[in-house]
Amino acid sequence: MKDFFKTTRFKVIICIVALLFGFMIQAAYTGTLSSLPSKIIGTVTAPFQAVATTVSGWFGGFFDRLTLADELLDENQELKKEIQELRGQLTDLDRYKEENANYAQQLQIQQAHPEYKMVTASVIGRDASARFYAFTIDKGTSDGIKNQDPVITSDGLVGLVMEAGPNYSTVMTILDPAFKLGVYTSQSRDTGVVSGDTALSKEGQTKLRYLSRTSTAAEGDMVLTSGMGDIAPKDLLIGTIKSVKPEKNGITKYAVLEPVVDVSSVSTVMVLIEH
Amino acid sequence: MRWVFYALLLLLLYTMQTTPGLFGIAGVRPALVAPAALAIAIYENELAGAIYGAVAGLMWDLSAMRLSGFNGVILCVLCVACSFFFIFWVRKTVLNASLVCALALLVQCGLDYLFNFFFFYKDSLYILTRQLLPGTLYTALCCPLILLAVLGIRRACLRGEGT
């Protein structure tokens, strides 16, 4: 084995490891997560992910059906008869319905905010080890998307674009502690910052920080973006307050937020490329 | 030719790994590219393992939103280590390979938790117990299948090459 350290193979392996460290340093220096090879990999794999997601959607949660087998079996028996009669008309209906729903969502937002320029995107990748439900969408810089663009649905804010490749983007959700955005509450008009919390994220909740000690924010208040910092436009709905508690420092308060959008299961989003 | 098939297998497993809703059990899903790279390292040589480990790691970094190269370095080193382990000390059987893969995945899980969560987030232990460890366990359970797939590709290609 000692002779191995004198071989060409060992030198090649050392070069590979050094190259990988170079990518890490480059990614960290540029303040992004990805390097050029990652962007190349993302560009190549994005079309395959899109196809796989579509195919997977057809089969619709096979493993979930196994765990809910009893309930679904009964329901399935009743529906089978009905489905047989309708099958002939359903060949393209699901696809058209989803497209129509996407366009309807986009139109609804566009009518309310004609100054917005949006790109509709589908979620094509969710990794098991992605932090705080981050996901990948099938649109990127070639569609006008750039880092820090807000990602929304017709219900409200989902997150921000973290990385944008040519034909894909990764989205950081509002549950991520690295997510920080200025907001205000609907009733009391108090300002604060929404940022994820590791303990709350397991419940699908996020945190509104830096409420003043005299804040009158209460359960049920809606939380909307304030437009500060020009990251996201004003008045995008983020969630509703579940509870308000004092911080440990005693100087400020924080609120537990229930997001309006279930970021762990969203399948279609819109990216605001101009607002 | 088998190198091309290994690359296609990596691409297929990466696509399966990141497709929403696929292979999910109670919200836990496996990371399939890691055992594939480890399997190539075990059944081929350390250089092939290093290269495929680096590529698999870069793919995994992209989908898991880790710093590019983080899992690349870890998988590259683990693949080389596993390859040497089987060259010098352990017999190449599917059981041994599965156990070594599981151990390597645990090491990767620990390093991932340490450098991406422990130092940066308080109350991060639940991420280890509810997300990372269950995912690692699920991935370890998938190892035998992936090992057999890699072994099958190797044997089929070598038979085709007449060696």
Chai-1 contact restraints between the chains, C-beta under 6 A:
chainA,res_idxA,chainB,res_idxB,connection_type,confidence,min_distance_angstrom,max_distance_angstrom,comment,restraint_id
A,R9,B,L47,contact,1.0,0.0,6.0,A-B,restraint_1
A,I13,B,A50,contact,1.0,0.0,6.0,A-B,restraint_2
A,I16,B,A50,contact,1.0,0.0,6.0,A-B,restraint_3
A,I16,B,A54,contact,1.0,0.0,6.0,A-B,restraint_4
A,V17,B,C76,contact,1.0,0.0,6.0,A-B,restraint_5
A,L20,B,A54,contact,1.0,0.0,6.0,A-B,restraint_6
A,L20,B,G69,contact,1.0,0.0,6.0,A-B,restraint_7
A,L20,B,G72,contact,1.0,0.0,6.0,A-B,restraint_8
A,L20,B,V73,contact,1.0,0.0,6.0,A-B,restraint_9
A,F23,B,S68,contact,1.0,0.0,6.0,A-B,restraint_10
A,F23,B,G69,contact,1.0,0.0,6.0,A-B,restraint_11
A,M24,B,L67,contact,1.0,0.0,6.0,A-B,restraint_12
A,M24,B,G69,contact,1.0,0.0,6.0,A-B,restraint_13
A,A27,B,L67,contact,1.0,0.0,6.0,A-B,restraint_14
A,A27,B,S68,contact,1.0,0.0,6.0,A-B,restraint_15
A,L33,B,M65,contact,1.0,0.0,6.0,A-B,restraint_16
A,L33,B,L67,contact,1.0,0.0,6.0,A-B,restraint_17
A,S34,B,S68,contact,1.0,0.0,6.0,A-B,restraint_18
A,S35,B,S68,contact,1.0,0.0,6.0,A-B,restraint_19
A,P37,B,L58,contact,1.0,0.0,6.0,A-B,restraint_20
A,S38,B,L58,contact,1.0,0.0,6.0,A-B,restraint_21
A,S38,B,L62,contact,1.0,0.0,6.0,A-B,restraint_22
A,S38,B,S68,contact,1.0,0.0,6.0,A-B,restraint_23
A,I41,B,L58,contact,1.0,0.0,6.0,A-B,restraint_24
A,I41,B,M59,contact,1.0,0.0,6.0,A-B,restraint_25
A,I41,B,L62,contact,1.0,0.0,6.0,A-B,restraint_26
A,G42,B,L62,contact,1.0,0.0,6.0,A-B,restraint_27
A,F48,B,T15,contact,1.0,0.0,6.0,A-B,restraint_28
A,Q49,B,T15,contact,1.0,0.0,6.0,A-B,restraint_29
A,Q49,B,T18,contact,1.0,0.0,6.0,A-B,restraint_30
A,A52,B,T15,contact,1.0,0.0,6.0,A-B,restraint_31
A,A52,B,T19,contact,1.0,0.0,6.0,A-B,restraint_32
A,T53,B,T19,contact,1.0,0.0,6.0,A-B,restraint_33
A,S56,B,T19,contact,1.0,0.0,6.0,A-B,restraint_34
A,S56,B,G21,contact,1.0,0.0,6.0,A-B,restraint_35
A,S56,B,L22,contact,1.0,0.0,6.0,A-B,restraint_36
A,G61,B,G21,contact,1.0,0.0,6.0,A-B,restraint_37
A,F63,B,G24,contact,1.0,0.0,6.0,A-B,restraint_38
A,F63,B,I25,contact,1.0,0.0,6.0,A-B,restraint_39
A,V123,B,P20,contact,1.0,0.0,6.0,A-B,restraint_40
A,G125,B,T18,contact,1.0,0.0,6.0,A-B,restraint_41
A,G125,B,S63,contact,1.0,0.0,6.0,A-B,restraint_42
A,R126,B,P20,contact,1.0,0.0,6.0,A-B,restraint_43
A,D127,B,T18,contact,1.0,0.0,6.0,A-B,restraint_44
A,D127,B,S63,contact,1.0,0.0,6.0,A-B,restraint_45
A,D127,B,A64,contact,1.0,0.0,6.0,A-B,restraint_46
A,A128,B,R29,contact,1.0,0.0,6.0,A-B,restraint_47
A,A128,B,A31,contact,1.0,0.0,6.0,A-B,restraint_48
A,A128,B,G135,contact,1.0,0.0,6.0,A-B,restraint_49
A,S129,B,A31,contact,1.0,0.0,6.0,A-B,restraint_50
A,S129,B,A64,contact,1.0,0.0,6.0,A-B,restraint_51
A,S129,B,G135,contact,1.0,0.0,6.0,A-B,restraint_52
A,A130,B,A64,contact,1.0,0.0,6.0,A-B,restraint_53
A,A130,B,M65,contact,1.0,0.0,6.0,A-B,restraint_54
A,R131,B,M65,contact,1.0,0.0,6.0,A-B,restraint_55
A,A134,B,M65,contact,1.0,0.0,6.0,A-B,restraint_56
A,T170,B,M65,contact,1.0,0.0,6.0,A-B,restraint_57
A,P177,B,Y121,contact,1.0,0.0,6.0,A-B,restraint_58
A,T198,B,Y121,contact,1.0,0.0,6.0,A-B,restraint_59
A,T198,B,D123,contact,1.0,0.0,6.0,A-B,restraint_60
A,T198,B,S124,contact,1.0,0.0,6.0,A-B,restraint_61
A,A199,B,D123,contact,1.0,0.0,6.0,A-B,restraint_62
A,K202,B,Y126,contact,1.0,0.0,6.0,A-B,restraint_63
